[in-house]
Amino acid sequence: MLNPMPSIDQSYGLNTTAHDRNRVLRNTYWLLALSLVPTVLGAWLGVASGITRSMGGGLGLIVFLGGAFGFMYAIEKTKNTATGVPVLLGFTFFMGLMLSRMIAVVLGFKNGPELIMTAFGGTAGVFFMMAALSGIIKRDISSLGQWLTMGAMALMVVGIINVFIGSAPMMMAMSALAIVIFSAYMLYDLKQIVDGGETNYISATLSLYLDIFNVFQSLLALLGIFGGERD
């Protein structure tokens, strides 16, 4: 469960016009939609080839954390250049590849495809709800960022511990909490764009993509645990 530290412009929108904010929001939505394509391709490749099947325990954790943080560092360094978009799309392909292990497990259920579509629909519903709220809420919620960051970091630490413990109840509790935290993160990140606190659409896309990825992954885990039907 990953999310970069919030990037807050100290001017908090004072130096950006409504046109600038709308442009960032529009570009973010387009890039976010585009980023789902390599994610799907990565997930398909992982399931079809079985390349991530053996990446359990410590090995999978090292590959995931090393790859994810390496890509996020590269995105941050290239976000103001023409290289930023390809690097971001490479990251989303990698994340799809890492997600393929869970998708393969869910597809092992008789109703696996339905569970995946339900998780996708639920994630889309959360996103559209948070997008609507970001345009309605007028108060400054930038102070929420530090609490969400602490919550995300706590989840990551517990998640790393659970890789070695393998506790199903802990996984269920983490998944439920992750849905709450990253749904709130969606609202926070969208509000940053709307209010002018985030002016780089590549950074904005990265933040929202991680929110969506974590909500989808957590929903899929819960649906697999509670709704998976074996042959």
Contacts in CASP RR format, 6 or more apart in sequence:
PFRMAT RR
TARGET T0000
AUTHOR 0000-0000-0000
METHOD contacts of the structure
MODEL  1
MLNPMPSIDQSYGLNTTAHDRNRVLRNTYWLLALSLVPTVLGAWLGVASG
ITRSMGGGLGLIVFLGGAFGFMYAIEKTKNTATGVPVLLGFTFFMGLMLS
RMIAVVLGFKNGPELIMTAFGGTAGVFFMMAALSGIIKRDISSLGQWLTM
GAMALMVVGIINVFIGSAPMMMAMSALAIVIFSAYMLYDLKQIVDGGETN
YISATLSLYLDIFNVFQSLLALLGIFGGERD
1 152 0 8 1.000
1 155 0 8 1.000
1 156 0 8 1.000
1 159 0 8 1.000
1 174 0 8 1.000
1 178 0 8 1.000
1 182 0 8 1.000
1 214 0 8 1.000
1 217 0 8 1.000
1 218 0 8 1.000
2 68 0 8 1.000
2 69 0 8 1.000
2 72 0 8 1.000
2 152 0 8 1.000
2 156 0 8 1.000
2 210 0 8 1.000
2 213 0 8 1.000
2 214 0 8 1.000
3 148 0 8 1.000
3 149 0 8 1.000
3 152 0 8 1.000
3 182 0 8 1.000
3 185 0 8 1.000
3 207 0 8 1.000
3 210 0 8 1.000
3 211 0 8 1.000
3 214 0 8 1.000
4 72 0 8 1.000
4 76 0 8 1.000
4 206 0 8 1.000
4 207 0 8 1.000
4 210 0 8 1.000
5 149 0 8 1.000
6 145 0 8 1.000
6 146 0 8 1.000
6 148 0 8 1.000
6 149 0 8 1.000
6 188 0 8 1.000
6 189 0 8 1.000
6 192 0 8 1.000
6 207 0 8 1.000
7 192 0 8 1.000
7 198 0 8 1.000
7 200 0 8 1.000
7 203 0 8 1.000
7 207 0 8 1.000
8 142 0 8 1.000
8 192 0 8 1.000
8 197 0 8 1.000
9 15 0 8 1.000
9 196 0 8 1.000
9 197 0 8 1.000
9 198 0 8 1.000
9 199 0 8 1.000
11 197 0 8 1.000
12 140 0 8 1.000
12 142 0 8 1.000
12 195 0 8 1.000
12 196 0 8 1.000
12 197 0 8 1.000
13 21 0 8 1.000
13 195 0 8 1.000
13 196 0 8 1.000
13 197 0 8 1.000
16 196 0 8 1.000
16 197 0 8 1.000
16 199 0 8 1.000
20 196 0 8 1.000
20 199 0 8 1.000
21 193 0 8 1.000
21 194 0 8 1.000
21 195 0 8 1.000
21 196 0 8 1.000
24 193 0 8 1.000
24 196 0 8 1.000
24 198 0 8 1.000
24 199 0 8 1.000
24 200 0 8 1.000
24 201 0 8 1.000
24 204 0 8 1.000
25 193 0 8 1.000
25 194 0 8 1.000
25 204 0 8 1.000
27 201 0 8 1.000
28 193 0 8 1.000
28 201 0 8 1.000
28 204 0 8 1.000
28 205 0 8 1.000
28 208 0 8 1.000
31 85 0 8 1.000
31 88 0 8 1.000
31 201 0 8 1.000
31 202 0 8 1.000
31 205 0 8 1.000
32 205 0 8 1.000
32 208 0 8 1.000
32 209 0 8 1.000
32 212 0 8 1.000
34 89 0 8 1.000
35 88 0 8 1.000
35 89 0 8 1.000
35 92 0 8 1.000
35 205 0 8 1.000
35 209 0 8 1.000
36 92 0 8 1.000
38 89 0 8 1.000
38 90 0 8 1.000
38 92 0 8 1.000
38 93 0 8 1.000
38 96 0 8 1.000
39 92 0 8 1.000
39 93 0 8 1.000
39 95 0 8 1.000
39 96 0 8 1.000
39 99 0 8 1.000
39 213 0 8 1.000
40 96 0 8 1.000
41 93 0 8 1.000
41 96 0 8 1.000
42 93 0 8 1.000
42 94 0 8 1.000
42 96 0 8 1.000
42 97 0 8 1.000
42 100 0 8 1.000
43 96 0 8 1.000
43 97 0 8 1.000
43 99 0 8 1.000
43 100 0 8 1.000
43 103 0 8 1.000
44 100 0 8 1.000
45 51 0 8 1.000
45 97 0 8 1.000
45 100 0 8 1.000
46 52 0 8 1.000
46 96 0 8 1.000
46 97 0 8 1.000
46 100 0 8 1.000
46 101 0 8 1.000
46 104 0 8 1.000
47 100 0 8 1.000
47 103 0 8 1.000
47 104 0 8 1.000
47 107 0 8 1.000
50 100 0 8 1.000
50 104 0 8 1.000
51 97 0 8 1.000
51 100 0 8 1.000
52 60 0 8 1.000
52 97 0 8 1.000
52 98 0 8 1.000
52 100 0 8 1.000
52 101 0 8 1.000
52 104 0 8 1.000
53 101 0 8 1.000
53 104 0 8 1.000
55 63 0 8 1.000
55 64 0 8 1.000
55 101 0 8 1.000
56 101 0 8 1.000
57 163 0 8 1.000
57 164 0 8 1.000
58 163 0 8 1.000
58 164 0 8 1.000
61 160 0 8 1.000
61 163 0 8 1.000
63 98 0 8 1.000
64 98 0 8 1.000
67 94 0 8 1.000
68 91 0 8 1.000
68 94 0 8 1.000
68 95 0 8 1.000
68 98 0 8 1.000
71 87 0 8 1.000
71 90 0 8 1.000
71 91 0 8 1.000
71 94 0 8 1.000
72 91 0 8 1.000
72 206 0 8 1.000
74 87 0 8 1.000
74 91 0 8 1.000
75 84 0 8 1.000
75 87 0 8 1.000
75 88 0 8 1.000
75 91 0 8 1.000
75 202 0 8 1.000
75 203 0 8 1.000
75 206 0 8 1.000
76 203 0 8 1.000
78 84 0 8 1.000
78 87 0 8 1.000
79 200 0 8 1.000
79 202 0 8 1.000
79 203 0 8 1.000
80 200 0 8 1.000
84 202 0 8 1.000
85 202 0 8 1.000
88 202 0 8 1.000
88 205 0 8 1.000
88 206 0 8 1.000
88 209 0 8 1.000
91 206 0 8 1.000
92 209 0 8 1.000
95 209 0 8 1.000
95 213 0 8 1.000
99 213 0 8 1.000
99 217 0 8 1.000
102 217 0 8 1.000
102 220 0 8 1.000
102 221 0 8 1.000
103 116 0 8 1.000
103 220 0 8 1.000
106 112 0 8 1.000
106 115 0 8 1.000
106 116 0 8 1.000
106 220 0 8 1.000
106 223 0 8 1.000
106 224 0 8 1.000
106 228 0 8 1.000
107 113 0 8 1.000
107 116 0 8 1.000
109 115 0 8 1.000
109 224 0 8 1.000
109 227 0 8 1.000
109 228 0 8 1.000
109 229 0 8 1.000
109 230 0 8 1.000
110 228 0 8 1.000
110 229 0 8 1.000
110 230 0 8 1.000
110 231 0 8 1.000
111 227 0 8 1.000
111 228 0 8 1.000
111 229 0 8 1.000
112 224 0 8 1.000
112 228 0 8 1.000
115 220 0 8 1.000
115 223 0 8 1.000
115 224 0 8 1.000
115 227 0 8 1.000
115 228 0 8 1.000
116 220 0 8 1.000
118 219 0 8 1.000
118 223 0 8 1.000
119 216 0 8 1.000
119 219 0 8 1.000
119 220 0 8 1.000
119 223 0 8 1.000
120 216 0 8 1.000
122 219 0 8 1.000
123 212 0 8 1.000
123 215 0 8 1.000
123 216 0 8 1.000
123 219 0 8 1.000
126 179 0 8 1.000
126 183 0 8 1.000
126 186 0 8 1.000
126 215 0 8 1.000
127 186 0 8 1.000
127 212 0 8 1.000
127 215 0 8 1.000
130 183 0 8 1.000
130 186 0 8 1.000
130 187 0 8 1.000
130 190 0 8 1.000
131 186 0 8 1.000
131 190 0 8 1.000
133 187 0 8 1.000
134 187 0 8 1.000
134 190 0 8 1.000
134 191 0 8 1.000
134 193 0 8 1.000
134 194 0 8 1.000
135 190 0 8 1.000
135 191 0 8 1.000
135 194 0 8 1.000
137 187 0 8 1.000
137 191 0 8 1.000
140 195 0 8 1.000
141 187 0 8 1.000
141 188 0 8 1.000
141 191 0 8 1.000
142 188 0 8 1.000
142 191 0 8 1.000
142 192 0 8 1.000
142 195 0 8 1.000
142 197 0 8 1.000
144 184 0 8 1.000
144 188 0 8 1.000
145 188 0 8 1.000
148 181 0 8 1.000
148 184 0 8 1.000
148 185 0 8 1.000
148 188 0 8 1.000
151 181 0 8 1.000
152 181 0 8 1.000
152 182 0 8 1.000
152 185 0 8 1.000
155 174 0 8 1.000
155 177 0 8 1.000
155 178 0 8 1.000
155 181 0 8 1.000
158 170 0 8 1.000
158 174 0 8 1.000
159 170 0 8 1.000
159 174 0 8 1.000
162 170 0 8 1.000
162 171 0 8 1.000
162 174 0 8 1.000
168 225 0 8 1.000
171 221 0 8 1.000
171 225 0 8 1.000
172 221 0 8 1.000
172 222 0 8 1.000
172 225 0 8 1.000
174 218 0 8 1.000
175 218 0 8 1.000
175 219 0 8 1.000
175 221 0 8 1.000
175 222 0 8 1.000
176 218 0 8 1.000
176 222 0 8 1.000
178 214 0 8 1.000
178 215 0 8 1.000
178 217 0 8 1.000
178 218 0 8 1.000
179 215 0 8 1.000
179 218 0 8 1.000
179 219 0 8 1.000
179 222 0 8 1.000
182 210 0 8 1.000
182 211 0 8 1.000
182 214 0 8 1.000
182 215 0 8 1.000
182 218 0 8 1.000
183 211 0 8 1.000
183 215 0 8 1.000
185 207 0 8 1.000
185 210 0 8 1.000
185 211 0 8 1.000
186 208 0 8 1.000
186 211 0 8 1.000
186 212 0 8 1.000
186 215 0 8 1.000
189 198 0 8 1.000
189 204 0 8 1.000
189 207 0 8 1.000
189 208 0 8 1.000
189 211 0 8 1.000
190 208 0 8 1.000
192 198 0 8 1.000
192 204 0 8 1.000
192 207 0 8 1.000
193 204 0 8 1.000
198 204 0 8 1.000
198 207 0 8 1.000
END
